[in-house]
Amino acid sequence: MELLPVLRELLEHNHWARDRQLQVCATLTQEEFLAPLGASFSSVRGTLAHMVGVEWIWLERWKGRSPKALPAATEFPTLAAIKERWSAVERDMRDYVAGLTEDGLAHCWTITNTRGQEWTYPIWRMVLHLTNHQSYHRGQITLLLRRLGVHPPAVDFLTGLDMGFKL
């Protein structure tokens, strides 16, 4: 079995699950969107801003750049601002992934994280890390939505397959 189709499917699920959560987040008032609720990034906005920033920074790293910091949550005053930035990141990520080859997945990249530490991993491990990271924070968004009294959508991988997300 080749690895590239699996990674593409994981990334496709990542986009599908994100979109389902963003649809529900669009029902929040601005006050609910910004409310401190006690999670890793406190608010729905803070968590979503972190998530879009992480996708952006990993893509930058894969392109040979190592930004020193994630965008600040304040760069995203509204959900619309987050969606606009994520749309651009997704488009660029899709372009990048379309250019990957099975052989290229094993190529090791050395990146510098935001603390100045160097890491060296093959791209396939970095993609797995990214999708795992996003899944972790989707769980936090689920918790924050519940704290706001909002029913969160199902975003599990197999649920997505059953609902028909496709490559």
C-alpha positions as CSV (number, residue, x, y, z in Angstrom):
1,M,0.0,0.0,0.0
2,E,1.3,3.4,-0.9
3,L,1.4,6.1,1.8
4,L,0.6,9.2,-0.3
5,P,-3.1,8.3,-0.9
6,V,-3.5,7.7,2.9
7,L,-2.0,11.1,3.7
8,R,-4.2,12.8,1.2
9,E,-7.2,11.1,2.7
10,L,-6.2,12.3,6.2
11,L,-5.8,15.9,4.9
12,E,-9.1,15.7,3.1
13,H,-10.8,14.5,6.3
14,N,-9.1,17.4,8.1
15,H,-10.7,19.9,5.8
16,W,-14.1,18.2,5.9
17,A,-14.1,18.1,9.7
18,R,-12.9,21.7,9.9
19,D,-15.7,22.8,7.6
20,R,-18.3,21.0,9.7
21,Q,-17.1,22.7,12.8
22,L,-16.9,26.1,11.1
23,Q,-20.6,25.8,10.0
24,V,-21.6,25.4,13.6
25,C,-19.3,28.1,14.8
26,A,-21.0,30.5,12.4
27,T,-24.1,30.2,14.6
28,L,-22.3,31.8,17.5
29,T,-22.7,35.4,18.5
30,Q,-19.5,37.5,18.5
31,E,-19.6,37.4,22.3
32,E,-19.8,33.6,22.3
33,F,-17.0,33.5,19.7
34,L,-14.7,35.5,22.0
35,A,-15.8,34.3,25.4
36,P,-13.1,32.9,27.6
37,L,-14.1,29.3,28.3
38,G,-11.0,27.8,29.8
39,A,-9.3,25.7,27.2
40,S,-5.8,25.7,25.8
41,F,-6.5,28.9,23.9
42,S,-9.5,30.0,26.1
43,S,-12.0,30.9,23.4
44,V,-13.4,29.5,20.2
45,R,-11.6,32.2,18.3
46,G,-8.3,31.5,20.1
47,T,-8.5,27.8,19.3
48,L,-9.5,28.3,15.7
49,A,-6.8,31.0,15.2
50,H,-4.2,28.6,16.6
51,M,-5.4,25.8,14.2
52,V,-5.3,27.9,11.1
53,G,-1.9,29.3,12.2
54,V,-0.5,25.8,12.7
55,E,-1.6,24.7,9.2
56,W,0.0,27.8,7.8
57,I,3.3,27.4,9.7
58,W,3.6,23.7,8.7
59,L,3.1,24.5,5.1
60,E,5.7,27.3,5.3
61,R,8.1,24.8,6.9
62,W,7.5,22.3,4.1
63,K,8.3,25.1,1.6
64,G,11.7,25.6,3.3
65,R,10.8,28.5,5.6
66,S,10.6,28.5,9.3
67,P,8.5,31.4,10.6
68,K,9.3,32.5,14.1
69,A,5.7,32.7,15.4
70,L,2.2,31.8,14.7
71,P,-0.2,34.6,13.7
72,A,-1.8,36.2,16.8
73,A,-5.5,35.5,17.5
74,T,-6.1,39.2,17.3
75,E,-5.3,39.0,13.6
76,F,-8.7,37.2,13.3
77,P,-11.3,39.5,14.9
78,T,-14.2,37.5,13.3
79,L,-15.0,34.0,12.2
80,A,-15.1,35.4,8.6
81,A,-11.4,36.4,9.0
82,I,-10.4,32.9,10.1
83,K,-12.4,31.3,7.2
84,E,-10.7,33.7,4.7
85,R,-7.2,32.9,5.9
86,W,-8.0,29.1,6.1
87,S,-9.3,29.1,2.6
88,A,-6.0,30.5,1.3
89,V,-4.0,28.1,3.4
90,E,-6.1,25.2,2.2
91,R,-5.6,26.2,-1.4
92,D,-1.8,26.4,-1.0
93,M,-1.7,23.2,0.9
94,R,-3.7,21.4,-1.8
95,D,-1.2,22.7,-4.4
96,Y,1.7,21.6,-2.3
97,V,0.3,18.1,-1.6
98,A,-0.6,17.7,-5.3
99,G,3.2,18.0,-6.1
100,L,4.3,15.3,-3.6
101,T,5.5,12.0,-4.8
102,E,5.6,8.7,-3.0
103,D,9.4,8.8,-3.1
104,G,9.4,12.4,-1.9
105,L,7.5,11.5,1.3
106,A,10.7,10.0,2.8
107,H,12.8,13.1,2.2
108,C,13.8,14.5,5.6
109,W,13.3,18.2,6.2
110,T,15.0,20.2,9.0
111,I,12.8,22.9,10.3
112,T,13.2,25.3,13.2
113,N,10.2,25.5,15.5
114,T,8.9,28.7,17.2
115,R,11.2,28.1,20.2
116,G,14.3,28.0,18.0
117,Q,14.7,24.2,18.2
118,E,15.7,22.3,15.1
119,W,13.7,19.2,14.1
120,T,14.4,16.8,11.3
121,Y,11.6,14.5,10.0
122,P,10.4,13.1,6.7
123,I,7.4,14.9,5.3
124,W,5.0,12.0,5.9
125,R,5.6,12.2,9.6
126,M,5.0,15.9,9.6
127,V,1.7,15.4,7.8
128,L,0.7,12.8,10.4
129,H,1.7,15.2,13.2
130,L,-0.4,18.0,11.6
131,T,-3.5,15.9,11.2
132,N,-3.2,14.5,14.7
133,H,-2.7,18.0,16.1
134,Q,-5.8,19.3,14.4
135,S,-7.8,16.4,15.6
136,Y,-6.8,17.2,19.2
137,H,-7.9,20.8,18.8
138,R,-11.2,19.8,17.1
139,G,-11.9,18.0,20.3
140,Q,-11.4,21.2,22.2
141,I,-13.7,23.1,19.8
142,T,-16.3,20.4,20.5
143,L,-15.9,21.0,24.3
144,L,-16.1,24.8,23.9
145,L,-19.3,24.5,21.7
146,R,-20.8,22.3,24.4
147,R,-19.9,24.8,27.1
148,L,-21.8,27.4,25.0
149,G,-24.8,25.1,24.8
150,V,-24.3,24.4,21.1
151,H,-24.6,20.9,19.7
152,P,-21.3,20.1,18.0
153,P,-21.1,18.2,14.7
154,A,-19.7,14.7,14.4
155,V,-16.2,15.0,12.9
156,D,-14.7,11.5,13.4
157,F,-12.8,10.0,10.5
158,L,-15.1,7.0,10.0
159,T,-18.2,9.2,10.4
160,G,-16.8,11.3,7.6
161,L,-16.3,8.3,5.4
162,D,-19.9,7.2,6.1
163,M,-21.1,10.7,5.3
164,G,-19.3,10.6,2.0
165,F,-16.2,12.9,2.2
166,K,-14.1,12.0,-0.7
167,L,-10.8,12.8,-2.3
